[in-house]
Amino acid sequence: MKWYEILPSVIGILLVVAAIILVFVIIFKRKNIDRTIKKFGKDGEEAIGSILISYAKENKGYFIKPTILAYNKNKVYEIDGILITDRATFIVEIKNISGHIYGDAKDKMWVKKMGESHFDITNAILQNEKHLKHYDNMLKGMKSPLVSLVVFTNRARTCKINNIPQHVLLLKEDNLWETLTRAETSLPKVRNKKQSKELKNFILENKANNSQQKLHKKITRGK
């Protein structure tokens, strides 16, 4: 058999090998991108969490880090944090999104603009409203002034959301401390240090067990 007779077969094999290598390269790059995105998200949450921990200490309050909570046996929800002060309870939702964010508080989706491109993103206010409802149900009649605290990391260039409800604080990371201070000065004191600690302990007592956490993570990954 002459070399030119087997050339097509050789070329075919080389093309198949090249295609396989290309697939592995794409998968590897995708995993690296996913890891980078997760790292940015985690870093953003940790930076804001550090601010809230410091704020809680200075104001004799408590900050509960991101956790999964459960109540009524089968009700499970995840929060980015809870800030407890003597004036209110802040349910925290952290967003680590780049670009210009705009929309309306009542709309299901908002818009993220990057250059000339536009992308739909979930309405963070409505998302956190579900957490507020879960939290309120979990308290079983224990009344506590609730504030929805939606914080965008500084990766967001601007956040322009219309018709924000009165119980919602929506802001960027660099305005967090100042906005919290200003908001709290307008609220009356509703509990003392002991009552704040009792509330913190009650919340932590409702932390989801391992099986509930695994089930919740499995469900959320499937969405």
C-alpha positions as CSV (number, residue, x, y, z in Angstrom):
1,M,0.0,0.0,0.0
2,K,1.4,3.3,-1.0
3,W,1.6,6.3,1.3
4,Y,-1.0,8.4,-0.5
5,E,-3.5,5.6,-0.2
6,I,-3.4,5.7,3.6
7,L,-3.2,9.5,3.8
8,P,-7.0,10.1,4.1
9,S,-7.2,7.6,7.0
10,V,-4.2,9.4,8.7
11,I,-5.8,12.8,8.2
12,G,-9.1,11.4,9.6
13,I,-7.5,10.1,12.7
14,L,-5.6,13.3,13.3
15,L,-8.8,15.3,12.9
16,V,-10.5,13.1,15.5
17,V,-7.6,13.5,17.9
18,A,-7.6,17.2,17.4
19,A,-11.4,17.4,18.0
20,I,-11.0,15.4,21.3
21,I,-8.2,17.7,22.5
22,L,-10.3,20.7,21.6
23,V,-13.2,19.4,23.7
24,F,-11.0,18.8,26.7
25,V,-9.5,22.3,26.3
26,I,-13.0,23.9,26.3
27,I,-14.1,21.8,29.3
28,F,-10.9,22.8,31.2
29,K,-11.4,26.5,30.4
30,R,-15.1,26.4,31.3
31,K,-14.2,24.9,34.7
32,N,-11.6,27.6,35.3
33,I,-14.1,30.3,34.4
34,D,-16.6,28.7,36.8
35,R,-14.0,28.6,39.5
36,T,-13.1,32.2,38.9
37,I,-16.8,33.3,39.0
38,K,-17.3,31.4,42.3
39,K,-14.2,32.9,43.8
40,F,-15.4,36.4,42.8
41,G,-18.8,35.7,44.4
42,K,-17.2,34.3,47.6
43,D,-14.7,37.2,47.8
44,G,-17.6,39.7,47.4
45,E,-19.7,38.0,50.1
46,E,-16.7,37.9,52.5
47,A,-15.8,41.5,52.0
48,I,-19.4,42.7,52.7
49,G,-19.6,40.2,55.6
50,S,-16.5,41.7,57.2
51,I,-18.1,45.1,57.0
52,L,-21.3,43.8,58.6
53,I,-19.4,42.0,61.4
54,S,-17.5,45.2,62.2
55,Y,-20.7,47.2,62.2
56,A,-22.5,44.7,64.5
57,K,-19.6,44.8,67.0
58,E,-19.4,48.6,67.0
59,N,-23.2,48.9,67.5
60,K,-23.4,46.0,70.1
61,G,-25.3,43.8,67.7
62,Y,-24.8,40.4,66.0
63,F,-24.1,39.3,62.5
64,I,-25.0,35.7,61.4
65,K,-22.9,34.6,58.5
66,P,-24.4,32.9,55.3
67,T,-26.3,29.8,56.4
68,I,-29.2,27.6,55.6
69,L,-32.2,27.7,58.0
70,A,-35.1,25.4,58.5
71,Y,-38.5,25.4,60.2
72,N,-41.7,23.4,60.2
73,K,-39.7,20.3,59.4
74,N,-39.7,20.8,55.6
75,K,-39.3,24.5,55.1
76,V,-35.7,25.3,54.2
77,Y,-34.2,28.6,52.9
78,E,-30.7,30.1,52.5
79,I,-29.6,33.6,53.4
80,D,-26.5,35.6,52.8
81,G,-26.5,36.9,56.3
82,I,-28.6,38.4,59.1
83,L,-27.7,41.6,60.9
84,I,-29.3,42.0,64.3
85,T,-29.2,45.4,66.1
86,D,-31.3,47.0,68.9
87,R,-33.4,48.7,66.2
88,A,-34.1,46.1,63.5
89,T,-33.3,42.8,61.9
90,F,-31.6,43.1,58.4
91,I,-32.0,40.2,56.1
92,V,-29.0,40.4,53.8
93,E,-28.9,39.6,50.0
94,I,-25.5,40.1,48.4
95,K,-25.0,40.4,44.6
96,N,-21.6,40.3,43.0
97,I,-22.5,41.5,39.5
98,S,-20.5,43.7,37.2
99,G,-21.8,46.4,34.9
100,H,-24.7,48.9,35.1
101,I,-27.8,47.5,36.8
102,Y,-31.2,49.1,36.3
103,G,-34.9,48.2,36.5
104,D,-38.0,48.5,38.6
105,A,-38.5,47.0,42.1
106,K,-41.8,45.4,40.9
107,D,-40.4,43.8,37.7
108,K,-39.5,40.1,37.7
109,M,-36.2,40.7,35.9
110,W,-33.7,43.6,35.9
111,V,-31.2,44.5,33.2
112,K,-27.4,44.4,33.4
113,K,-25.7,46.5,30.8
114,M,-22.0,45.9,29.9
115,G,-20.8,48.0,27.0
116,E,-23.4,47.6,24.2
117,S,-24.7,44.2,25.6
118,H,-27.8,43.8,27.8
119,F,-28.5,40.8,30.0
120,D,-31.5,39.9,32.1
121,I,-30.8,39.2,35.8
122,T,-33.1,38.2,38.7
123,N,-34.8,41.0,40.7
124,A,-32.8,40.9,43.9
125,I,-35.5,42.7,45.9
126,L,-38.2,40.1,45.0
127,Q,-35.6,37.3,45.7
128,N,-35.0,38.6,49.2
129,E,-38.7,39.1,49.8
130,K,-39.0,35.3,49.8
131,H,-36.3,35.2,52.5
132,L,-38.1,37.8,54.6
133,K,-41.3,35.7,54.4
134,H,-39.5,32.5,55.4
135,Y,-37.8,34.4,58.3
136,D,-41.1,35.9,59.5
137,N,-42.8,32.5,59.4
138,M,-39.9,31.0,61.3
139,L,-40.2,33.5,64.1
140,K,-43.6,32.0,65.0
141,G,-45.2,35.2,66.1
142,M,-42.0,36.8,67.6
143,K,-42.3,40.3,66.2
144,S,-39.2,42.0,65.0
145,P,-38.9,45.0,62.6
146,L,-37.5,43.7,59.3
147,V,-35.4,45.4,56.7
148,S,-34.4,43.9,53.4
149,L,-30.7,44.8,52.9
150,V,-29.7,44.3,49.2
151,V,-26.0,45.0,48.7
152,F,-24.1,45.0,45.4
153,T,-20.4,44.7,45.5
154,N,-18.3,47.4,43.9
155,R,-18.1,45.4,40.7
156,A,-21.4,47.0,39.9
157,R,-20.7,50.4,38.2
158,T,-24.2,51.8,39.0
159,C,-27.5,50.5,40.5
160,K,-30.5,52.4,39.4
161,I,-33.7,50.7,40.6
162,N,-37.1,52.6,40.6
163,N,-39.9,52.3,43.2
164,I,-37.9,50.7,46.0
165,P,-40.2,49.9,48.9
166,Q,-39.7,51.6,52.2
167,H,-38.6,48.5,54.0
168,V,-35.8,47.9,51.5
169,L,-32.2,49.3,51.5
170,L,-30.5,48.8,48.1
171,L,-27.0,50.0,47.8
172,K,-23.4,49.4,46.8
173,E,-20.7,48.0,49.0
174,D,-18.9,51.3,49.5
175,N,-22.0,53.0,50.9
176,L,-22.9,50.2,53.3
177,W,-21.7,51.5,56.6
178,E,-23.0,55.1,56.0
179,T,-26.4,53.9,54.8
180,L,-26.9,51.5,57.7
181,T,-26.0,54.3,60.2
182,R,-28.4,56.7,58.6
183,A,-31.2,54.2,58.4
184,E,-30.8,53.2,62.0
185,T,-30.9,56.7,63.3
186,S,-34.5,57.0,61.9
187,L,-35.6,53.8,63.8
188,P,-36.6,53.6,67.5
189,K,-34.9,51.1,69.8
190,V,-37.0,47.9,70.1
191,R,-34.8,45.6,72.2
192,N,-31.9,45.5,74.6
193,K,-28.6,43.6,74.3
194,K,-30.0,40.5,76.0
195,Q,-33.0,40.4,73.7
196,S,-30.8,40.7,70.7
197,K,-28.7,37.8,71.9
198,E,-31.8,35.7,72.5
199,L,-32.9,36.4,68.9
200,K,-29.5,35.4,67.6
201,N,-29.6,32.1,69.5
202,F,-33.1,31.4,68.3
203,I,-32.1,31.8,64.7
204,L,-29.0,29.6,65.1
205,E,-31.2,26.9,66.8
206,N,-33.1,26.8,63.5
207,K,-30.0,26.0,61.4
208,A,-30.7,23.2,58.9
209,N,-29.3,19.8,59.7
210,N,-26.9,18.0,57.3
211,S,-29.6,16.1,55.4
212,Q,-31.7,19.3,55.0
213,Q,-28.7,21.2,53.7
214,K,-27.8,18.5,51.2
215,L,-31.4,18.3,49.9
216,H,-31.6,22.1,49.6
217,K,-28.3,22.3,47.7
218,K,-29.4,19.5,45.4
219,I,-32.7,21.3,44.7
220,T,-31.1,24.7,44.1
221,R,-28.5,23.3,41.8
222,G,-31.2,21.7,39.7
223,K,-33.0,25.1,39.2
